[in-house]
Amino acid sequence: MSEQNDQQTMQDERPYPVVREQSELIPLKLPRKHQRYYDKLRSKIEEFVREKGASSKTAEYLLLAPDLFVLLARLMLDKRVPVQAKVVAGAVVAYFLSPIDFIPELLTGPLGFLDDIVLAVYALRRILIDVDRQVVLEHWNGKQDLLQTISRVIEKADDLVGHKVLSKLEQKLNDSLRK
């Protein structure tokens, strides 16, 4: 009995949480506003893909938007994430929520999320410099490998949004780092 108590006390005193397998979801509740946004965004993109017959490649990129949004929102709430990385994540979450951006969704429909996706991926690349990779992976609910996804989107960024928009997105990210 005493041995069990000692083991429980040792578990309670661990300074860091036990690393979970990537396949497990973290029971982190998003603020209601973020969860509603996720659900609304996912169904909006799925409807667009069904109705407009978007190519499978375009659909694949567009469907990253809700998962990237949730990932960044969760990183903002994680106590293990340094303040600077939270600022970057927060800037991208705000960009997702803002109706005013470089490719406005109001004019282009879900295709307007391509700039949000590219900005999110560039931000994650920056966040991974300061945050342990495993912490980021714990919050990823997407079906694809996150690190491969980041690499793939960065490689295709110029094709997805164009060089001019890409330059503006990189500037926006750099501006958020200076604040």
C-alpha positions as a Markdown table, in Angstrom:
| # | Residue | x | y | z |
|---|---|---|---|---|
| 1 | Met | 0.0 | 0.0 | 0.0 |
| 2 | Ser | 2.8 | 2.4 | 0.9 |
| 3 | Glu | 4.6 | 1.6 | -2.3 |
| 4 | Gln | 1.5 | 2.5 | -4.3 |
| 5 | Asn | 1.3 | 5.8 | -2.4 |
| 6 | Asp | 4.9 | 6.5 | -3.2 |
| 7 | Gln | 4.4 | 5.8 | -6.9 |
| 8 | Gln | 1.3 | 8.1 | -6.9 |
| 9 | Thr | 3.2 | 10.9 | -5.2 |
| 10 | Met | 6.1 | 10.6 | -7.7 |
| 11 | Gln | 3.6 | 10.8 | -10.5 |
| 12 | Asp | 1.9 | 13.9 | -9.0 |
| 13 | Glu | 5.3 | 15.6 | -8.6 |
| 14 | Arg | 6.5 | 15.2 | -12.2 |
| 15 | Pro | 7.4 | 18.7 | -13.5 |
| 16 | Tyr | 6.2 | 17.9 | -17.0 |
| 17 | Pro | 3.3 | 15.8 | -18.3 |
| 18 | Val | 4.0 | 12.4 | -19.7 |
| 19 | Val | 4.4 | 12.5 | -23.5 |
| 20 | Arg | 1.5 | 11.0 | -25.2 |
| 21 | Glu | 1.5 | 8.9 | -28.4 |
| 22 | Gln | 0.8 | 11.0 | -31.4 |
| 23 | Ser | -2.5 | 9.2 | -32.1 |
| 24 | Glu | -4.0 | 10.2 | -28.8 |
| 25 | Leu | -6.1 | 13.3 | -28.7 |
| 26 | Ile | -5.5 | 15.8 | -26.0 |
| 27 | Pro | -8.6 | 16.5 | -24.0 |
| 28 | Leu | -8.2 | 20.2 | -24.3 |
| 29 | Lys | -11.5 | 22.1 | -24.7 |
| 30 | Leu | -11.3 | 25.0 | -27.1 |
| 31 | Pro | -13.1 | 28.2 | -26.3 |
| 32 | Arg | -16.6 | 28.0 | -27.7 |
| 33 | Lys | -15.9 | 30.6 | -30.3 |
| 34 | His | -12.9 | 28.6 | -31.7 |
| 35 | Gln | -14.8 | 25.3 | -31.8 |
| 36 | Arg | -17.8 | 26.9 | -33.6 |
| 37 | Tyr | -15.3 | 28.5 | -36.1 |
| 38 | Tyr | -13.7 | 25.1 | -36.7 |
| 39 | Asp | -17.0 | 23.3 | -37.3 |
| 40 | Lys | -18.3 | 26.2 | -39.5 |
| 41 | Leu | -15.1 | 26.3 | -41.5 |
| 42 | Arg | -14.9 | 22.5 | -42.1 |
| 43 | Ser | -18.5 | 22.3 | -43.3 |
| 44 | Lys | -18.0 | 25.4 | -45.5 |
| 45 | Ile | -15.0 | 23.9 | -47.2 |
| 46 | Glu | -16.6 | 20.4 | -47.6 |
| 47 | Glu | -19.6 | 22.0 | -49.2 |
| 48 | Phe | -17.5 | 24.1 | -51.5 |
| 49 | Val | -15.5 | 21.0 | -52.6 |
| 50 | Arg | -18.8 | 19.0 | -53.2 |
| 51 | Glu | -20.6 | 21.8 | -55.1 |
| 52 | Lys | -17.7 | 23.4 | -57.1 |
| 53 | Gly | -15.9 | 20.1 | -57.8 |
| 54 | Ala | -12.6 | 21.5 | -56.6 |
| 55 | Ser | -9.6 | 19.4 | -57.6 |
| 56 | Ser | -8.5 | 16.8 | -55.1 |
| 57 | Lys | -5.2 | 18.7 | -54.6 |
| 58 | Thr | -7.0 | 22.0 | -53.8 |
| 59 | Ala | -9.4 | 20.2 | -51.5 |
| 60 | Glu | -6.5 | 18.5 | -49.7 |
| 61 | Tyr | -4.9 | 21.9 | -49.0 |
| 62 | Leu | -8.2 | 23.6 | -48.1 |
| 63 | Leu | -9.1 | 20.9 | -45.6 |
| 64 | Leu | -6.0 | 21.7 | -43.7 |
| 65 | Ala | -7.4 | 25.0 | -42.6 |
| 66 | Pro | -9.6 | 23.8 | -39.7 |
| 67 | Asp | -6.9 | 21.5 | -38.4 |
| 68 | Leu | -4.3 | 24.2 | -38.5 |
| 69 | Phe | -6.6 | 26.7 | -36.8 |
| 70 | Val | -7.3 | 24.3 | -34.0 |
| 71 | Leu | -3.6 | 23.4 | -33.6 |
| 72 | Leu | -2.6 | 27.1 | -33.3 |
| 73 | Ala | -5.5 | 27.8 | -30.9 |
| 74 | Arg | -4.4 | 24.9 | -28.7 |
| 75 | Leu | -0.8 | 26.1 | -28.7 |
| 76 | Met | -1.9 | 29.5 | -27.5 |
| 77 | Leu | -3.5 | 27.8 | -24.5 |
| 78 | Asp | -0.6 | 25.3 | -23.7 |
| 79 | Lys | 1.4 | 26.4 | -20.7 |
| 80 | Arg | 4.5 | 24.7 | -22.1 |
| 81 | Val | 4.6 | 27.0 | -25.1 |
| 82 | Pro | 6.7 | 30.2 | -24.6 |
| 83 | Val | 5.1 | 33.6 | -24.8 |
| 84 | Gln | 6.8 | 34.5 | -28.1 |
| 85 | Ala | 5.4 | 31.3 | -29.8 |
| 86 | Lys | 2.0 | 32.1 | -28.4 |
| 87 | Val | 2.2 | 35.6 | -29.9 |
| 88 | Val | 2.9 | 34.0 | -33.3 |
| 89 | Ala | 0.1 | 31.5 | -32.9 |
| 90 | Gly | -2.3 | 34.2 | -31.7 |
| 91 | Ala | -1.5 | 36.4 | -34.7 |
| 92 | Val | -2.4 | 33.6 | -37.1 |
| 93 | Val | -5.6 | 32.7 | -35.2 |
| 94 | Ala | -6.6 | 36.4 | -35.5 |
| 95 | Tyr | -5.8 | 36.3 | -39.2 |
| 96 | Phe | -8.0 | 33.3 | -39.7 |
| 97 | Leu | -10.9 | 35.0 | -37.9 |
| 98 | Ser | -10.4 | 38.4 | -39.6 |
| 99 | Pro | -12.6 | 39.0 | -42.7 |
| 100 | Ile | -9.8 | 41.3 | -44.0 |
| 101 | Asp | -6.8 | 39.5 | -45.4 |
| 102 | Phe | -4.8 | 39.2 | -48.6 |
| 103 | Ile | -7.1 | 36.7 | -50.3 |
| 104 | Pro | -10.5 | 37.6 | -48.8 |
| 105 | Glu | -12.9 | 34.7 | -48.3 |
| 106 | Leu | -15.9 | 37.0 | -48.9 |
| 107 | Leu | -14.8 | 37.4 | -52.5 |
| 108 | Thr | -13.2 | 34.0 | -53.3 |
| 109 | Gly | -15.1 | 31.6 | -51.0 |
| 110 | Pro | -13.0 | 28.9 | -49.4 |
| 111 | Leu | -10.2 | 29.4 | -51.9 |
| 112 | Gly | -9.5 | 32.5 | -49.8 |
| 113 | Phe | -8.2 | 30.3 | -47.0 |
| 114 | Leu | -5.1 | 29.4 | -49.0 |
| 115 | Asp | -3.3 | 32.5 | -47.6 |
| 116 | Asp | -4.4 | 31.6 | -44.1 |
| 117 | Ile | -3.0 | 28.1 | -44.6 |
| 118 | Val | 0.3 | 29.3 | -45.9 |
| 119 | Leu | 0.6 | 31.8 | -43.1 |
| 120 | Ala | -0.2 | 29.1 | -40.5 |
| 121 | Val | 2.4 | 26.8 | -41.9 |
| 122 | Tyr | 5.1 | 29.5 | -42.0 |
| 123 | Ala | 4.1 | 30.3 | -38.4 |
| 124 | Leu | 4.4 | 26.7 | -37.4 |
| 125 | Arg | 7.8 | 26.4 | -38.9 |
| 126 | Arg | 8.8 | 29.4 | -36.7 |
| 127 | Ile | 7.1 | 28.0 | -33.6 |
| 128 | Leu | 8.9 | 24.7 | -34.0 |
| 129 | Ile | 12.2 | 26.6 | -33.4 |
| 130 | Asp | 11.1 | 27.4 | -29.8 |
| 131 | Val | 8.7 | 24.6 | -28.9 |
| 132 | Asp | 9.4 | 21.0 | -28.5 |
| 133 | Arg | 8.2 | 19.1 | -31.6 |
| 134 | Gln | 6.4 | 16.6 | -29.4 |
| 135 | Val | 4.4 | 19.3 | -27.7 |
| 136 | Val | 3.2 | 20.6 | -31.1 |
| 137 | Leu | 2.4 | 17.0 | -32.4 |
| 138 | Glu | 0.3 | 16.4 | -29.2 |
| 139 | His | -2.1 | 19.1 | -30.4 |
| 140 | Trp | -2.3 | 18.0 | -34.1 |
| 141 | Asn | -5.5 | 16.3 | -35.0 |
| 142 | Gly | -5.0 | 16.3 | -38.8 |
| 143 | Lys | -4.8 | 13.0 | -40.6 |
| 144 | Gln | -1.6 | 13.8 | -42.4 |
| 145 | Asp | 1.9 | 13.9 | -40.9 |
| 146 | Leu | 2.3 | 17.5 | -39.6 |
| 147 | Leu | 6.0 | 17.9 | -40.5 |
| 148 | Gln | 5.5 | 16.5 | -44.0 |
| 149 | Thr | 2.5 | 18.8 | -44.4 |
| 150 | Ile | 4.5 | 21.9 | -43.4 |
| 151 | Ser | 7.2 | 21.0 | -45.9 |
| 152 | Arg | 4.8 | 20.3 | -48.7 |
| 153 | Val | 2.8 | 23.5 | -48.2 |
| 154 | Ile | 6.1 | 25.6 | -48.0 |
| 155 | Glu | 7.3 | 24.0 | -51.2 |
| 156 | Lys | 4.0 | 24.8 | -52.9 |
| 157 | Ala | 3.3 | 28.2 | -51.3 |
| 158 | Asp | 4.2 | 30.2 | -54.3 |
| 159 | Asp | 1.9 | 28.1 | -56.5 |
| 160 | Leu | -0.9 | 28.3 | -53.9 |
| 161 | Val | -1.0 | 32.1 | -53.3 |
| 162 | Gly | 1.4 | 33.7 | -55.7 |
| 163 | His | 4.7 | 35.3 | -55.1 |
| 164 | Lys | 3.3 | 38.8 | -54.2 |
| 165 | Val | 0.9 | 37.4 | -51.6 |
| 166 | Leu | 3.6 | 35.1 | -50.2 |
| 167 | Ser | 5.9 | 38.1 | -49.7 |
| 168 | Lys | 3.2 | 39.9 | -47.8 |
| 169 | Leu | 2.5 | 36.9 | -45.6 |
| 170 | Glu | 6.1 | 36.5 | -44.7 |
| 171 | Gln | 6.2 | 40.2 | -43.8 |
| 172 | Lys | 3.1 | 39.9 | -41.7 |
| 173 | Leu | 4.7 | 37.0 | -39.8 |
| 174 | Asn | 7.9 | 39.0 | -39.3 |
| 175 | Asp | 5.9 | 41.9 | -38.0 |
| 176 | Ser | 4.2 | 39.7 | -35.4 |
| 177 | Leu | 7.6 | 38.5 | -34.2 |
| 178 | Arg | 8.8 | 42.1 | -33.7 |
| 179 | Lys | 5.9 | 43.0 | -31.4 |
